[in-house]
Amino acid sequence: MKMNAVKVTLGVLLASGAIVSATGLPTYPQTANAAEQAAATAVAKPSVYIAPIDRAKFLAGSKFDFRVELNDLTGDPGNVAITVNGKEASAFFGKAFEKTSTAKSREFTIRDVTIGKAGTYTVSVKAGSLSKSVKYEAVTADVAGKKAKNVILFIGDGMGISSVTMARIMSKGLTEGKYNDLLQMDKFDQRAIVTTSGMDSLVTDSANSASAYNTGHKSAVNGLGIYPDNTESSLDDPKVETLAEMLKRTRGMSVGVVTTSEIEDATPAAVVSHTRRRSDKPEIAEMLLKLQPEVVLGGGSAYFLPKSVAGSKRKDEKDLIADFEKSGYTFAENATQLKAAKSPSKLLGLFHTGDMNVYYDRSTNNKEALKSFTDQPNLWDMTQKAIDVLSKNENGFFLMVEGASVDKQLHAMDWERSAYDEIELDKAIGVARKFAEQNGDTLIVATADHNHSASIAGTYWEGDGKSGREAIRTYEAAKFPTYTDANKDGFPDSPNPDRKLAVVFGATPDYYEDYKFNAIPQAPAVNSDGKYVANPATLANPDDPNKDRFLHTGTLDPKVDSTEVHTADDVPLMAYGPGASYFKGTLDNTEVFFGIVNSLGLSLTGAKPDGKTWVSLTEFLNVIGGSAKYDSAKNTTTVKANGSTLVLNLAKRTATKNGKAVALEFKISQGKTVVTSNSLLAALAK
């Protein structure tokens, strides 16, 4: 399609009133409310802030901005000393500070720096009576084991364990307590639990949690690829490099971003963005253009259109679709064009002006919900197309795929639509696994950015005439839900069987729940005289005189919260392919980044891969029936296996067998001893 025709088509869609995101979605406050600000001002004392923060972990050679702030000063702080491991910071980083100040603050910033050597670093700041120290850890990627060429990261936004269970029940069903089948993600060979809190809040939003996956650093609510600072601007906060930026800068790998939300929304934006405010969507669209991921697929075309086009959400005349096309991108605005695009070198697909519609409404051609957007692709076709394009790069690729409305529909407490989108995400994971199985060089990680307060209490059944809370069946009375899948497409034929899941929520406004599926998405609460009240439009019969039997009293402030909210509950992670073993136990969300880095063996320090396959000494000995004992006094490791004894001198990097030197390739990586298996077997041979 020619560019002018695209603009006209999109302009008509925008003007038609079709710029509609999922109903009842939350907004995230950009600043504290007036009372909180007043309280903070009243108790504020002079303080030191250092970014990156304490216990920050870096991949050696990654880029970041270093910043020190002296805040809420009451006078001249005097001489300011900033050191890293005892060395003046500007000398350590090889760059001079940019110094700024206000009546109550002093700032010291050095941008675009690196820590090039693995180790522990202490940053100390002294200014008069003020002082603060933080510790950093710089690491290099693990070199042991087979490395992945490609990584596909699936994020089910808001996908807690209960969400996975809902999708499995509705998709696969149970017979006498055993599941008839499992989801694709259930079948992955490695599982872990991920903690999700941000640097400033127990409960995270999608921005800083997705940012942790893409940078290995914590951020604050609303933050993407930054540490927050004390300035009003959202675009000047200290940056940390994203994985996509690292891979393009050092390896020439391709990058893909696929989502069912606006492409500028928090999770997809985290792949490329640096902003304190996730709502900077026009600027995030430009950040996508700057990095130029080879594949960009999702909604959000309103931020790509110039102001003069009807419905554009830009405040300038920048035409980003045209700019992408000038950069060599093939553009598609619907499923038909996406299919016709074959496998270009670069692909931009924008299938809605806002968030894409949810799978249920797309698959049933629910025109009242779709408006003019009746030809949107599904997530597994978008994933397949992305893989087709990205896999042409011999250097490999990184692809992030988001099932966005798992989260958006849980906010609206439309758990049926959320579950359908979860199943859609799982089918996309199946597409990726098929590719991974065929090639053997692709790591797949499936996880969530945060959890929700939804849980399965039993089933809902009105077969004996009861309704409302009296019809929620628990324990043996729950029996099993009666979802069917006659066409075997993996989705329940109807979200309204006679006995369905009874999903309950723990953190909500007042809302109605009659367990009847809403034909059109509805907000759970509406504003009435300054507070949010339950929305009767969610009921099958809004005029039911006895509708209060369906009323659920909320747990949230009715003056503030109109939707269900995130929780601090841990989330699941499932991994498959080379590097999957890095994801085990309980992980901080920042460690997911380092698991991906280790799976790739990513080096940013200029060190070249030696082409050898390194394995953990202890793990290899466990396989062949040997043992290793470390002597800290001598800094040696004694290896016994196959009737032989080797002594490894870790300081001198030499090995002996029965007192005689023997050739053995070994080194320390990630704090553990690794060897090449061939050299170890040769050294142990009699």
C-alpha positions, 0 to 999 in steps of 0.5 A: 500500500502506498504511503498516502493511502495508508494515511487516509485509511488510518485517518478514517479509522481514527476519525471513526472513533475506533481509537479505543483501548481495552476498557477499564485500564489503570493509569499510573500516577506520575507523581505523588499526590499533594498530601504525600508531596507536602508530607515529604517536603515537611520531613525532607532532610539533606541526603545523598542519592547515587545512581546506579543504586546500591547492589546494582549488578552490571555486565562488564562493558555495558553502558550506563550514566553515573549520577550523584545528587545532594538533595534538600540542602540547607546550605553549602555542602562544601567540598564534595569527594566522589570516589570509586574503589578509592579513585576519584570518579572522573579519573576512574571513568575517564570522563569529567563530571557535568555539574549542575545545581539548584537552590537546594541541590547539587548534581554530578553526572557522567554519561555513557560510561562502563565498568570494563573489568569484573569485580566488586566496586565501592562508590563513596560520596562525602560532602561535609557532614553528608556521606554515603557508599554503595557497592556494585558488582560487575560480571562477565558472562558464563562461558561454560556449556552450549550457547544459544544463538537466538533468544525468544522472551515471552512475557505474559503481562500479569501472568501469575500461576493462577492465570496459567492454571485458568488457561490450562483448565479452559484449554485442556480440561481435566478428567477425574482430576488429571489434566487431559493435556498441558500447555506448551509452556507447561512442557518446558524442561526448566522452571523458576520463580521470579520476584518482581518488586521495583526499587521504589515500591513493593508492587511493581508496574509493567514498566520497571519490571519489564525494564529489569528483564531488559537491562538487569537493573531495577527502576522505579514505577513508570521508569524504562531503562533509567534510574530516576533523578531529581529533574522535572524532565522525564527524558534526561534521567540516568540511562542503563543500556538495554539488551537489544542495544548491547546485541546490536552494538557488539554482535550485529544481532537482529531484534524483534518486538511483538505485542498485542498492545500499543507498541509504545506500551510499557513492556514492548517499550522496555526493549528500546526505551529510556524515559522516567515516564512510560506515557512518553509514547510519541518519544518512545515511538521515536526511540523505536525508529532510532534503534530500528528493531528489524521487526516491530509488530503491534498496535499504537499507530496513533503515535506514528501519524503526523498531527495533521492526520485525523486522530493522531496523538502526536503534537508535531508533524513527524510521520514515523511510518514514512520514516520507517519506510525510508529506512527500508521497512515493509509496512503492514496495517492488517493481517492480510498485508502481514501475510502478503509481506513474506519475509522482508529484511525489516518489517513494521506492522501496526494493526490498531491505533491503540491496543489491539483487540483481545483474541476472543473478540478478534476470533469471533469477529465481534464488530461492536468491540472491533469497530473498523479493525476487523482484520487484525492478526493473531499472536502466533502468526505475528510470532511466526512472521517475526521468526521468519524475518529475524532468523535470516541473520546469521548472527542470531536474534533476540525477540520479545513477544508480549501477550499484553491483554492477559494483564489488561483484562484482569485489570477489568476483571474480565478473566475469561477474555484474559484466559483466551489471550493466555491461550493465544500466547501459549500457541505463540510459544508453541510456534517458537518451540517448533522453531527451536526444536528444528534448529537446536540453538534457540533459548525460549523463556516464558515469564510475567512482569508481575502478578494479579490478585485473581485466584480460582476458588472452585466453579460457578453453577446455577443448575439448582436455581441458586445464583450469586455467591450461593452458586459458587461451589467449593471443594467436592461441590465444585466438581469440574468445569464443563468447557468443551473444545469440539474443533480442537483449536485449543480454545474453549468453544464458549466462555459460558458453559453451564459450570464454569470457573469461579474466579475471585479477586483480592484487590478491587473496587466495588464491582458486580460479578454474575459469572455471565460473560460480557458480550462487549468489554466493560469497565468494572467500576464507573465514576459517580459523584467523585468515587468509583462504584460498581458498574451494572453494565457488567451484568447480564441484566443491569436492571435486575432489582435483586442485582445486589446479590452479585455485588462484591465490596471492594478492598481499594479506595473508591476515590482512587482506584477504578480497576483491580490492581497488581500484586507483589506475588511471585511469578512463574518462569519456564525455559527451554533450550540452550541456557535453560539451566540458568533459570532455577530456584527463586530469582530476582527479576534482574537475574532473568537478564543475566540468565539470558546474557549467560545463555548467549555467552555475551561479552561486551569487553572486546574479548573474543570467544575461543570457540571451545566448549567449557563445562563446569568441573564439578557438574562434569565430575558428577556425570563421570563419577568423580570428585573435586576438593578445594584447598583454600590455604593452597588455592588448589583443587584436587580432582579424583576420577577414573583412578587418577588424581589431578591437582589444579593450581588455581593461582598459576593455572597449571595442573599436575598428575602424580606430581608431573605437569599435565595439559588441562584447559581450565579457568575461573568463570562466574566464580566456578572452575570450568574445563574443556571436557576433552582435555579433562578426559585426556588428563584422567586417562590411564 
